Amino acid sequence: MKGVWDDMDIVDLFIAVLVLIVMVVALVIRRAKRVQRRKTLEQRRERNSAGLALVRYIQLNRQCSEEAAYQRLATFVEKHVLFDDSSSLKRR
């Protein structure tokens, strides 16, 4: 009986194993990037929802519009946050 490996010489076997290793490494890297992207998106959603929850809380307590709630929040932050940190709010 003749096997598949009988016809291959050592160089062909080495190339085949090397290609297989490269493919596995590429799949692992792709998976790691996908997991990292998913975690980043989840964190971003959590931050956005926390910010929206704060605006909704201000709206309910002060019986005001969303725009007025954002303005109240911005005013509060400007009064209570250091100058360097509050400048990032005006860019948004």
C-alpha positions as CSV (number, residue, x, y, z in Angstrom):
1,M,0.0,0.0,0.0
2,K,1.2,3.4,-0.9
3,G,0.4,6.3,1.4
4,V,-0.1,10.0,0.6
5,W,3.2,10.9,2.3
6,D,5.3,8.4,0.3
7,D,5.3,10.6,-2.8
8,M,6.2,13.8,-1.0
9,D,9.7,14.7,-0.3
10,I,10.7,16.5,2.9
11,V,10.6,20.0,1.2
12,D,7.0,19.6,0.1
13,L,6.1,18.4,3.5
14,F,7.8,21.4,5.2
15,I,6.0,23.8,2.8
16,A,2.7,22.2,3.5
17,V,3.2,22.4,7.3
18,L,4.4,26.0,7.0
19,V,1.3,27.0,5.0
20,L,-1.0,25.3,7.5
21,I,0.7,27.1,10.4
22,V,0.4,30.5,8.6
23,M,-3.3,29.8,8.0
24,V,-3.9,28.9,11.7
25,V,-2.1,32.0,12.9
26,A,-4.1,34.2,10.6
27,L,-7.3,32.7,11.9
28,V,-6.3,33.2,15.5
29,I,-5.3,36.9,14.8
30,R,-8.6,37.5,13.0
31,R,-10.5,36.0,15.9
32,A,-8.6,38.1,18.5
33,K,-9.3,41.3,16.5
34,R,-13.0,40.4,16.3
35,V,-13.2,39.9,20.0
36,Q,-11.4,43.2,20.7
37,R,-13.7,45.0,18.3
38,R,-16.8,43.5,20.0
39,K,-15.5,44.6,23.4
40,T,-14.8,48.1,22.2
41,L,-18.3,48.4,20.7
42,E,-19.8,47.1,23.9
43,Q,-17.9,49.6,26.1
44,R,-18.9,52.5,23.7
45,R,-22.6,51.4,23.9
46,E,-22.4,51.3,27.7
47,R,-20.9,54.8,27.9
48,N,-23.5,56.2,25.5
49,S,-26.3,54.6,27.3
50,A,-25.0,56.0,30.7
51,G,-24.8,59.5,29.2
52,L,-28.3,59.2,27.7
53,A,-29.6,57.9,31.1
54,L,-28.2,61.0,32.8
55,V,-29.8,63.3,30.2
56,R,-33.2,61.5,30.7
57,Y,-32.9,61.8,34.5
58,I,-32.3,65.5,34.1
59,Q,-35.3,65.8,31.8
60,L,-37.6,64.0,34.2
61,N,-36.5,65.9,37.3
62,R,-36.5,69.3,35.7
63,Q,-39.4,68.7,33.3
64,C,-37.4,70.1,30.4
65,S,-36.5,69.3,26.8
66,E,-33.6,67.1,25.8
67,E,-31.8,70.2,24.5
68,A,-32.3,72.0,27.8
69,A,-31.1,68.9,29.7
70,Y,-27.9,68.8,27.7
71,Q,-27.4,72.5,28.4
72,R,-27.9,72.0,32.1
73,L,-25.4,69.2,32.1
74,A,-22.8,71.2,30.1
75,T,-23.2,74.1,32.5
76,F,-22.8,71.8,35.5
77,V,-19.7,70.2,34.0
78,E,-18.2,73.6,33.2
79,K,-18.6,74.7,36.8
80,H,-17.3,71.6,38.4
81,V,-14.7,70.2,36.1
82,L,-11.2,71.6,35.7
83,F,-10.6,73.9,32.7
84,D,-8.4,71.4,30.8
85,D,-11.1,68.7,31.0
86,S,-14.1,70.8,30.2
87,S,-12.6,72.1,27.0
88,S,-13.2,68.6,25.5
89,L,-17.0,69.1,26.0
90,K,-17.2,72.1,23.6
91,R,-15.7,70.1,20.7
92,R,-18.6,67.6,20.6
